[in-house]
Amino acid sequence: NWEEVSRTATKISLFSIQSNKHKCGIPYQQTIDRESMFRFVEQFNNSGATVGIFSGAVGHGKTIAITRWLEKQISTHHHKPDHDIFLLTNTLSLIQSIAFGHHSTYWLAHLLGLDNSELLDNFMEDYRDHAPGNFYLIIDELHSSMVADRQFYTVINQFIEMVRHFAQYKWFRIILVLRTVTL
């Protein structure tokens, strides 16, 4: 159900947030919120699009921006009965899944701790017409320098298939964080 998936997604996101804090080039407590991130999410939500791309040059603070935004979202929304689900992960987990020949829906099911993609499909269908909030899948660090070109195109093609599949659920939203050069 929504609450169980939310708890799992929040645990994963909190782990990712802590990891991002430790990877930060300066002490995290000295970083600031990025107004551009808040504007991006507002425009993305108003657009009704399934995918929003938050991009910038290397070192411009994309990961810290998404980390600070997400940390605020989890702390303010998580304790409400009708709330959004936030799942922050990075591209490496998607690449690893594809390397083992798994389809992107299997990857998401596995990431959420579901035994198979059929359980994910059932979850999605249970909330097809109305969900208690939005489900935000946030994929950070998508850049082509991580893998060979052929592998990167496989990841992009899997991502496109995932978007096509999940676009039928108006409450399912994907935020892709990537370098401008990757665009």
C-alpha positions as CSV (number, residue, x, y, z in Angstrom):
1,N,0.0,0.0,0.0
2,W,0.9,3.7,-0.2
3,E,2.3,3.8,3.4
4,E,4.5,0.8,3.0
5,V,6.0,2.0,-0.3
6,S,6.4,5.5,1.2
7,R,8.3,4.1,4.2
8,T,10.7,2.1,2.0
9,A,11.2,5.0,-0.4
10,T,11.9,7.4,2.5
11,K,14.5,5.0,4.0
12,I,16.3,4.8,0.6
13,S,16.1,8.6,0.1
14,L,17.4,9.3,3.6
15,F,20.4,7.0,2.9
16,S,21.0,8.8,-0.4
17,I,20.7,12.2,1.3
18,Q,23.3,11.2,3.9
19,S,25.6,9.9,1.2
20,N,25.2,13.2,-0.8
21,K,26.0,15.2,2.4
22,H,29.3,13.2,2.8
23,K,30.3,13.6,-0.8
24,C,29.7,17.4,-0.7
25,G,32.9,19.4,-1.6
26,I,32.3,21.8,1.3
27,P,30.7,21.1,4.7
28,Y,27.1,20.5,4.0
29,Q,25.9,22.7,6.8
30,Q,27.5,25.6,4.9
31,T,25.5,25.0,1.8
32,I,22.3,26.9,1.0
33,D,19.0,26.2,-0.7
34,R,19.0,26.8,-4.4
35,E,16.0,28.9,-5.4
36,S,16.4,27.5,-8.9
37,M,15.5,24.1,-7.6
38,F,12.3,25.3,-6.0
39,R,11.3,27.1,-9.2
40,F,12.1,24.1,-11.3
41,V,9.9,21.8,-9.2
42,E,7.1,24.4,-9.2
43,Q,7.2,24.7,-13.0
44,F,7.5,20.9,-13.4
45,N,4.5,20.3,-11.2
46,N,2.4,22.9,-13.0
47,S,3.4,21.4,-16.4
48,G,1.7,18.1,-15.8
49,A,4.8,16.4,-17.5
50,T,5.9,13.0,-16.4
51,V,9.6,13.9,-16.5
52,G,11.5,17.0,-15.5
53,I,15.2,17.4,-16.3
54,F,17.2,19.5,-13.8
55,S,20.6,20.1,-15.5
56,G,23.6,22.2,-15.0
57,A,27.4,22.2,-15.5
58,V,29.8,20.1,-13.5
59,G,30.2,21.6,-10.0
60,H,27.1,23.9,-10.2
61,G,25.5,22.2,-7.2
62,K,22.7,20.1,-8.8
63,T,23.1,17.2,-6.3
64,I,23.2,19.5,-3.3
65,A,20.2,21.4,-4.6
66,I,18.2,18.3,-5.0
67,T,19.4,17.0,-1.6
68,R,18.4,20.1,0.3
69,W,15.0,20.3,-1.5
70,L,14.3,16.7,-0.8
71,E,15.3,16.9,2.8
72,K,12.8,19.7,3.3
73,Q,10.1,17.7,1.4
74,I,10.5,14.6,3.5
75,S,10.6,16.6,6.8
76,T,7.4,18.6,6.0
77,H,5.3,16.0,4.0
78,H,6.1,12.6,5.4
79,H,4.0,12.9,8.5
80,K,0.8,13.9,6.7
81,P,-1.9,11.2,6.0
82,D,-2.1,12.3,2.3
83,H,1.5,12.8,1.2
84,D,3.9,12.5,-1.6
85,I,6.4,9.7,-1.9
86,F,10.0,10.6,-2.7
87,L,12.6,8.1,-3.9
88,L,16.1,9.4,-4.5
89,T,18.5,7.1,-6.2
90,N,21.4,7.5,-8.6
91,T,22.1,6.2,-12.1
92,L,24.6,3.6,-10.9
93,S,21.8,1.5,-9.4
94,L,19.9,1.6,-12.8
95,I,23.1,0.8,-14.7
96,Q,23.8,-2.2,-12.4
97,S,20.3,-3.5,-12.9
98,I,20.5,-3.2,-16.7
99,A,23.9,-4.9,-16.7
100,F,22.1,-8.0,-15.2
101,G,19.5,-7.8,-18.0
102,H,16.6,-6.5,-15.8
103,H,13.9,-4.3,-17.2
104,S,13.4,-0.9,-15.6
105,T,10.1,-1.8,-13.9
106,Y,11.9,-4.8,-12.3
107,W,14.6,-2.4,-11.2
108,L,12.1,-0.1,-9.5
109,A,10.3,-3.0,-7.9
110,H,13.5,-4.4,-6.6
111,L,14.6,-1.0,-5.3
112,L,11.4,-0.7,-3.4
113,G,11.9,-4.1,-1.8
114,L,9.1,-5.8,-3.8
115,D,9.7,-9.4,-4.8
116,N,8.7,-8.9,-8.4
117,S,7.5,-6.4,-10.9
118,E,4.0,-7.8,-10.8
119,L,3.7,-6.4,-7.2
120,L,4.8,-3.0,-8.5
121,D,2.2,-3.3,-11.3
122,N,-0.5,-4.1,-8.8
123,F,0.5,-1.1,-6.6
124,M,0.3,1.1,-9.7
125,E,-3.1,-0.2,-10.7
126,D,-4.5,0.1,-7.1
127,Y,-3.9,3.9,-7.4
128,R,-4.4,4.3,-11.2
129,D,-7.1,6.9,-11.0
130,H,-6.4,8.5,-7.6
131,A,-3.3,8.4,-5.4
132,P,-2.9,10.0,-1.9
133,G,-0.1,12.1,-3.4
134,N,2.6,12.2,-6.1
135,F,5.3,9.6,-6.4
136,Y,8.6,11.3,-7.2
137,L,11.3,9.1,-8.6
138,I,14.5,11.2,-8.5
139,I,17.5,9.9,-10.5
140,D,20.7,11.8,-9.8
141,E,24.0,11.7,-11.6
142,L,22.9,10.7,-15.0
143,H,26.0,11.3,-17.2
144,S,27.6,9.4,-20.0
145,S,31.1,9.4,-18.5
146,M,30.2,6.7,-16.1
147,V,29.9,3.9,-18.7
148,A,30.7,3.1,-22.3
149,D,28.6,4.8,-24.9
150,R,26.7,1.6,-25.8
151,Q,25.8,0.9,-22.2
152,F,24.7,4.6,-21.8
153,Y,22.4,4.3,-24.7
154,T,21.0,1.1,-23.3
155,V,20.3,3.0,-20.0
156,I,18.7,5.9,-21.9
157,N,16.5,3.5,-23.9
158,Q,15.4,1.7,-20.7
159,F,14.7,5.0,-19.1
160,I,12.5,6.0,-22.1
161,E,10.6,2.7,-21.8
162,M,10.1,3.4,-18.1
163,V,8.8,6.9,-18.8
164,R,6.3,5.5,-21.5
165,H,5.1,2.9,-19.0
166,F,4.6,5.2,-16.0
167,A,3.3,8.2,-18.0
168,Q,-0.2,6.6,-17.8
169,Y,-0.2,7.4,-14.0
170,K,-0.6,11.2,-13.7
171,W,0.7,11.1,-10.1
172,F,4.0,9.4,-11.1
173,R,6.7,12.0,-11.6
174,I,10.4,11.5,-12.5
175,I,13.1,14.1,-11.9
176,L,16.2,13.5,-13.8
177,V,19.4,15.3,-12.6
178,L,22.1,15.5,-15.2
179,R,25.0,17.5,-16.5
180,T,24.3,20.0,-19.3
181,V,26.9,18.2,-21.5
182,T,24.9,15.0,-21.2
183,L,21.8,16.8,-22.5
